[in-house]
């Protein structure tokens, strides 16, 4: 019911959305969706662009504690969101994320780490996404894990007004198996740089 309310009524009613690249999202395997973060609406936009009605798969979200509050927070919790303290992410949240990936689920992680309302650039990518991904694949070698970079661009993001235009660019998968030959530290650095490069290239295509 929550997916129906958010993806069939709330999001298309409130926004004018254009989506490119949905074919890049695998229908199987462990997946990390890695979107830019410009608004508290982002988890609902991702559910609309890549969730149950598109991929036949439910999403799980690691979001900041404040994003689980209020109107959007009600939807985010019921769409699969779980909170994390972004200043001091707990071991339990990281372990939970790793286990979701080992269970072949689709996990949404925001690589920029927080909401940046300015649209004109990609902000520094934190290493958390890379470290969670590498931890998952190191503990389950046969895991076919992919990271899908996504750029979300609002016409006016802070906060987006009624009938605001939103463009979503979904990029090609980054294969985690390509990073197995490096040390953990080196792999995390290279993967983080590649996520940032992919997101920047997607952002320029809007």
HUTA-V479492 format. One record per backbone hydrogen bond with DSSP energy under -1.0 kcal/mol. CO is the residue of the C=O (numbers start at 1). NH is the residue of the N-H. E is the energy in kcal/mol with one decimal. If there is no record, write none. Layout:
# HUTA-V479492
CO/NH/E
CO/NH/E
This chain:
# HUTA-V479492
1/5/-2.8
2/6/-2.7
3/7/-3.0
4/8/-2.0
5/10/-3.3
6/11/-2.8
9/13/-1.6
10/14/-2.3
11/15/-2.7
14/163/-2.7
16/166/-2.8
18/168/-3.0
20/170/-2.6
21/24/-2.2
22/25/-1.7
30/146/-1.8
31/107/-3.0
32/148/-3.3
33/109/-2.4
34/150/-2.3
37/116/-2.7
39/42/-1.6
41/45/-2.2
42/46/-2.7
43/47/-2.0
44/48/-2.0
45/49/-2.2
46/50/-2.8
47/51/-1.6
51/54/-1.8
51/55/-3.0
52/56/-1.4
60/108/-3.6
61/82/-2.7
63/84/-1.7
64/67/-1.2
65/68/-1.6
66/69/-1.2
69/73/-1.3
70/74/-1.8
71/75/-1.2
72/76/-2.8
73/77/-2.6
74/78/-1.4
75/79/-1.4
76/81/-2.5
77/80/-1.0
80/61/-1.9
82/63/-2.1
90/94/-1.7
91/95/-3.0
92/96/-2.3
93/97/-2.1
94/98/-2.5
95/99/-2.5
96/100/-2.2
97/101/-1.8
98/102/-2.3
99/103/-1.5
100/105/-2.2
101/104/-2.0
105/31/-1.9
106/60/-1.8
107/33/-2.8
108/62/-2.1
110/113/-1.7
111/126/-3.0
127/131/-2.5
128/132/-2.4
129/133/-2.4
130/134/-2.8
131/135/-2.2
132/136/-2.1
133/137/-2.2
134/138/-2.0
135/139/-1.4
140/143/-2.3
143/145/-1.3
145/176/-2.3
146/32/-2.5
147/174/-2.8
148/34/-3.0
149/171/-3.1
150/36/-1.2
151/169/-2.7
153/167/-2.7
161/164/-1.7
164/16/-2.4
165/155/-2.6
166/18/-2.7
167/153/-2.7
168/20/-2.8
169/151/-2.6
174/147/-2.2
175/178/-1.3
176/179/-2.1
177/180/-1.1
179/182/-1.2
183/187/-3.2
184/188/-2.3
185/189/-1.8
186/190/-2.5
187/191/-2.8
188/192/-2.3
189/193/-2.2
190/194/-2.2
191/195/-2.4
192/196/-2.2
193/197/-2.3
194/198/-2.5
195/199/-2.5
196/200/-2.4
197/201/-2.4
198/202/-2.2
199/203/-2.4
200/204/-1.8
202/205/-1.0
203/206/-1.1
